[in-house]
């Protein structure tokens, strides 16, 4: 938990946390679209 406090207290840490979050959301969205298309083709 202390690591998160140090990460989010810094501007660069905040930016990297945002980048990680956005990247995760994009990847999960792509996976969801891929699964929907794969299920629709069958």
C-alpha positions, -999 to +999 in steps of 0.1 A: +000+000+000+029+023+007+041+018-028+009+031-043+011+062-020+046+069-033+036+062-069+005+085-069+022+113-050+045+120-079+033+136-113+052+110-133+038+082-111+003+095-116+009+097-153+022+061-154-008+049-134-032+066-159-013+050-188-015+016-172-052+020-165-060+032-201-039+004-216-056-022-195-091-009-206-081-009-243-068-044-241-099-057-223-121-040-248-102-056-277-104-090-261-142-086-256-147-075-292-126-105-304-146-130-283-179-115-296-167-118-332-154-153-326-188-164-311-207-147-339-189-165-367-198-200-354 
